[in-house]
Amino acid sequence: MTSDNKEIWFVVGSQHLYGEDALKQVAVNAEAVVAGLNGLKIFPFPIVLKPVATTPEQIGAVCREANYRDGCLGVITWLHTFSPAKMWSVGLKLLDKPLLQLHTQMNAEIPWSTMDMDFMNLNQTAHGGREFGFMVARLRKPCTVVVGHWQEERVHKRVSEWMRVCAGIYESRHLKVARFGDNMREVAVTEGDKVEAQVKFGFSVSAYAVHDLVDVVDAVSDADVAALVDEYETLYTLTDHVKKGGDKRQNVLDAARIELGLRRFLEAGGFKAFITNFETLKGLKQLPGLGVQRLMKDGYGFAGEGDWKTAALLRIMKVMAGDAKKGTSFMEDYTYNFAPDNDLVLGAHMLEVCPSLAVEAKPTLDVQPLGIGGKDDPARLIFSTPAGPAINAALMDMGNRFRLLIAAVNVISQPQPLPKLPVARAVWQCEPDFATGIEAWILAGGSHHTVLSQALSVEHLRIFAEETGIECVVIDRNTTIPALRNELRWNDVAY
């Protein structure tokens, strides 16, 4: 998503009780805070200061304007003085953009020797923010609260996280998902209510016959195919099979044609996510592994076997990650390593793992047989994911609600070579331990398809779930099975 013309609004609350001089100082302080934050050059979007809000009419007007200004991704509020919250009730009820309450004050420390009542009246965040918080709670409105001085690095980190979620919310409300074929036959977790998803998240899912795509693929010129293969030559390490003169060179040319057709179809329709199903790809010479990988690298969402929820989630998480140097990809728990003190998960997929995860080595481009699908041997990029903390996330339709399940994991360096496994992969340890992490995932109904991200944290997705009003379940170092079972029971009652 381009960040051009996207911004975050900053609204400062006060009232006329303290006189015009106090309000002028509030405005001066607000300008200093916003200028100071923007001057850090660390936030994904600029912060734009709005006039000090002191009446219900002003507050209602700025909230309505935020709703209808496409470039406004979210609203930060700061209660500089006490601001009676009934003034905020109508505006907050109308506000349809993500909300963050920055509970801060202009000064970091109390000026012990000089503080008087004028100072106290001016700097009332400590209880002004509580008054505001009551109204937000009374309205049951999603809100991220960040507490601390506005110059603290910890505060900057949390505000930046929230901004990235604002971008994800924006993308979710504008996202179009192309669906080639249907879900894999008899698979349960990839199904779901697409109407309710559009109501809840905003994204739409549109089905197309595979031949709609095949027509575009077949129209790609040989010259365009040759140019794209030249690009492959510069970006990847090609095996002897696929180099010029190799016995699988034609398969690479076919893969390039499929990639170009996919791109053109998605661009023409304004789609930023898509799904395929290896059971319903008649007309394509091979499964689109290489093209899918490269499209994910460019920010598209994808999931296999018709899993439109994971495809949409991947695109939303790609937007949240922005220009992060670490990767985010479609993933699947594939097989386990059971060993004393070394229980591991090997994640992969038939073909489609995003090369954004390949930050330490150039991927290898190869063509190898695929035991399912009944088509020509597909081209794919092969690499191992580097070590580092990550999250696995899955979105499920539980019948009466959507559940976002997030597991904290630790990707490790691949312990041993896998010379005969011709797919991209990641190897990770579960939190709090293998048995608890896997048991918790299964008890929560977690999908076998996930989004693995080394660029995002649990907090990013927790805020996303809060903003969209869906259930969020986290598996991390603090998880215990009895507590998780109780949480799931309580959530059933709550929903």
N, C-alpha and C positions, 0 to 999 in steps of 0.2 A: 504494500500500500504506500502510495506516495504521501509524504508528510506535508506537502505544499498546502498552504492555507488551512492547516489544522492547528488548533490552539486550545489551551486550557484557560478558562476564565477564573478570575480571582475576585471574590466579592467579600467586602469587609462590612461587618454589621456593627451598628452603633444606634444612638437615639439622640433626640434634641435636648434631653434633660440637662446635659452638661454644658450647654452653651456653644456658640459658634467657634470660639477659640479652640475648644477641645476637639470639635469636629474637623477643624482645619489641621490640627496636629495629627489626628487619626489618618487623614488623607495623606499628609506628608510621610508618616510612618509606613503606610501601606505602599506608597511609591518606592520607598527605600527598600522594603522587603522584596517586592517584586523585581526591582532592578537588581538587587543582590542575588536573588535566585537565578534570574536569567543570565546574569553575568558569570555564573559558574560554568555555563556551557556543557552541562552534564545531563540535562533533561531531554527526552526525545521530542518534546513539543514546547513552543514558547508559552509563557504565562502572560495573560493579558489582564490588566487591572481594570475593573469596572468602577463606576462612582460609588462612594460610600452609601450603603443602604440604611435608611433611617425610618422608613414608613412602609406600611403594608403595600401601598401602591408601587413604590420603587422596587420592593422585593418581588412582587408579582410580575412586574414588567421585565425585570432582568431574567427571571426564570422562564417566562414565556419566550423571550428572545433567544435564550440558550436552546430551548427546544427546537426552534425553527431555523436557527443558524447552523447550517450543515457543517461548517468548519469548527464549531465548538464541540469538543469531544467530552468535556466534563467540567464540573464546577468545584472550585476550592473555596471554602468559606473560612473566615477568621473573625471571631467575635472579639474585637479589640477592646470594646467596653461592654457593659451589660446592654443587651438588646432584647427587650421583652419578646418572648417567642411566639406569642399569639400573632405578632406581626408577620412571622415567617410561615404560619400554618398554610395559608392558601397557596403561596408561592411554592413551598416544598411539596405540597400535594400535587401541584401541576408539573413540577420538574421531572423530566423524563430522561435526563442525562445523568451519568454517574456522579456521585457526590462524595467529596472528601472534606472532613472538618479538620483543619490544621489548628490544633490546640497549642498555641504558642503565645509569646509576647515579644514586644520590641526589645526590651532589655533582657539580658541573660541572668543577671544577678540583681538582687535587691540593693538599692542605694541606701544602705543603712543610715548613714549620717545625714542625708538630705531629704529623705522621703517625707512628704507631707500629704494632706488629703487631696490636693489637686493631682498629685502623682497617682494616688490610689484610685481616684475616680477615672483617670485616663486609662489605666492599665488594669482592666478587670477581666481578663481572659479566664482567670481561675474560676470565677463563678458565672461569668457570661457564657462560657462554653458549656457549662452544665445546664443552664437554662435552654440553650439551643439543643443540646443533646436530648433533653426531655421531650421536646417537640418531635424530633426525629424518631425517637423511640415510640412515642404515642402514635405517630402515623405509621409505625411499622415500616419505615423507609430504609432501604439499604444505604449504608453509609460507612465509609472507611474513616477511622479516627486515627490521626497521627499526633502523638504527644511529644513535645520537646522543643528546644529552641531552634528557630528557623535557620540558624547557622551550623547546626550539628550535622555531621556526615550521616549519622543514622537516620535522621529525619529526611535528608535528601534521598537516601536509598529507598525508603518506604514510599515517598511521594513519586519517585521515578517508577517504582513497581506499579503503583496505581495508575499512572499515566499510560503505561503499556497495556494495562487491562482496558482502559478507556478506548484505546485503539482497537483492541480485540472486540469490544462491545460494538463499536462502530462497524467493524468489518462483518460481524455476525448479522447485523441488521441490513446489510447490503449484499450479502454473499449469495451467489447462485451456484448450485451444485449440478453438474451434468451426470446423468446416470445411464451408462451404456449397458443395457440388459437389466436383469433383475438380481435379487439376492441369490446366493448359493442355495441350492435346493435343500430343504429340511433343516437349515441352520436357524437357530432361534435368536441369538443375541444380536445379530446384525439387522434384524427387523425392527420396526418401530412406527410410531405415528408421525407421519411427515406433516400432517396438518398442525398437530399440537407443537411440533418442533418449530414450524414457521411462526406460530403464535407466540411461543416462549422465547425463541432466539432471534427470529427475524429472517433466517436464511430459507431459501426455497430449493426444492429438489425436483428436477425435471428429467423425465425419462426419454431416451432416444433409442431407436433401433440401431444395432451395430452397423447396419448398412448405411445409415446416415453418416457415420464416421468413415466407413470404407470408401464412400464416394469421394470424400475430401482427400483421403490418403491416396487413392488411385490418381487423383488429379495433380499430385506433386510432380514437378519436373525432375528429370535425371540430373540436370545441372544443379538444382537446389540440393539434391541428395549428395552429390559429389562435394559440394561446398561444405555441407554439414559434416561429412566424414573427414574432410581435411581438418575441421575443428576438433573432432575426436582425436586425431593423430597428435595434435599439440597438447591436449589436456590430459590424456590418459596413457598408460603403458599398455600397448597392444600385444597380445600373445601372438605366436607364430601363426596360429589358426586363422587369425583375423587380419593380419597384415596383407598388403597387396600380394596377390599370388597365393594366399593361404586358402585352404580348402573350405573355410567358413566365411570368406570375405563377402559373399553374396548375402549371407545372413545379416551382416552389419549394414549393408546397403538397404536391405529390407527394413531393418530396425530404424534407420535414419528416416526412411520414407514415412513410417508409422509415427515417429516423433513429430515430423513436420506437419503431418495431417492432424494429429492431436492438437498441436499448438494453434493451428489455423481455426480448427473447429471451436476451441475454447475461447480464443480471442474474438472470433466473430460473434459469439453468443454472450460475451461478457462473463464467462464462467471462471471462477478462481479455485474450484475444486471439482473433482470428478471421481467416479468409481468405474471399475471394470469387473467382470466375472469370467474366469477362464472357461466356464461351462457355456457361455453365450457370446463367443467372439467369432462366429462364422463369417468368413470373408477376409479376415486378417491372416497373413501368412504365419505369424508367430505372436506369442503373448508380448504385449508392449512393455517389456522390462526396462530396457535402457532409456526409452523415451520417458517413461513414468519417473524413473530416478532423476533424470535431468530436469523435468518439470517441477518436481518437488524441490530440487536445489534452487530453482528460480522462484519459489514461494507458493507454488500451487499445493492445495490439499489433495490427498489421495488416500484411498483404502481399497483393498481387494474384496472380492466376493460380494460386491454390492453394498458394502458397509458405508452407507452415506453419513451416518453420525460421526464415525471416525474421520472420514474425509473432511467434513466440515470442521471438526475439532482441530485437525492438523492445520488447516488454513488459518483458523483463528489464532492458534498458538504461534504459527509462523509470523503473523502480523505482530503479536505481542513481543516476540523475540527481536523483531526489527533487524538491525544490522549487527546483532551479536555474533561474535566470532565462533561460538560453539553451535552445534547442530541440533535440529529437531526433525524427527522422522516418523513415518509409519513403522510400526514394529509389531512383533508377535512373539510371545514366549514359545520357543520351539522344542527345546529338550533340556534335561537337567543333568547336572553332575552331582551324584551322591557320593560324598567322601567325607571321612572324619574331619571336622573343622574346616571343610572346604566345599560346602554345598553351594552350587552355582546354577544360574540360569543362562542358557545360550539363547539369545533372541536373534531372529532372522525373519525372512519370508521367502517365498519361492524365488522372487527376483527383486522385489521393490523395497529397497532400503535407501533412504536419501543420502547422497554423498556429502551433504552438509556436515555429516558426522565424521567424514574423512579429513580431519584437519591436520593430521601428522604425516600422511603419506599420499602419493599420487595413486588413485584407484587404478586397478587393472581392468581393461576391457577384454572380455572373452565371450565366446559362444560355447555353450555346453548343452547336452541333452536335458530335457525336463520330463519327468516321468508322468505328468498329467497334462491334459489339455489337448493332446492329439495333434500338435502342430509342429512346424519346423523348429529346430533348436533355437532358442531365443538368445539375443545378446544381452549382456548385463555388466554392471560395474561391480568389482569385488574388492572389499577392503575390510579392515577391522576398526572398530570404534575405539578411540583412545580412552584411557582411564579418567575418572572424574565423577563427582556427584551428579545425579540425574533424577528425573521423575518419570514414572510411567503413569499415563492418564487414560481413562476409558469413560465413555459416555453411554449409559444404558437407559432404555425405556423400561421402567419397572411396572408398567400398567397404569398406575395412577400418578406417576411423576417421572421425571428424568433424574437419574443419579449420576453424579460425577465422582468417580473413584480415582484417588491420587495415591500413588505409592512412592515413597522415597527409596531410591536404590543407589548403589555405588558401582559404577562401571569400573571394571579392572582390566588391566592389560591381558590380552589373550594368553592363557597359561602355556599353551602348546600350539605348534603349527597345525593347521587344518588343510593339508595339501589337496585333499580330495573333495572339499566342500566348496563348490563354485558359487557362493553367494556372499553378499555383505552380511556382517554380523556384529553383535555386541555381546559381551559376557558381563554379568553383573551379580552382585551380592544383594540380598534383600534385607530390609530393615523390618523389625529389630533383629531378626534372624530368619533363616530360610524357612523353617517350618511354620513359624508364626506368620510371617509375611504372606506365604502362599495360602495357608489356611484362611487367613483374614480375607484375602482377595476372593477366594472361592465362596466363603460365607456371604460376602457382599454382592455376589452375582457378577463379579467382574468379567468383562469380555476377554476373549483370547486375542483380540486386536487392541492395540494401544497406540498412543503417541509417546515416544521416548524423547525427552528433551534434556540436553545438558545446558541449555541457555536459560531456562525458566525454573522457577522454584514452586514449591507447594503454595506459597502465599499468592503468587500470581493467579493460580487457578481457584484458590479459595475465594478471592475477591470476585472473580468472574462468576462463580456459582452464587455468591451473595447478590450480585447485581442482577443476575437473570432469574433469581428466585427459585433455584433448583437445589436439590439435596446434594450435600458434599460430604464425602467420607474419606478420611485420610488414614493411611497406614504409614507409620514412621517408627522411630526408635522408642516412642512412648506407648505403642500399641500393645494391648493385651487382649487375648481372646474373650475373656468374660466381659470386659468393658466394651469391646466392639459389639458383642452380641446384644448387650443392653442398649447401646447407641442405635443399632438397627431397629430394635423393638420400639424405642422411643420415637424414632423417625417415622415408623409406620403409623403411630398414633398421631404425630404432628401433621402428617399429610393426609 
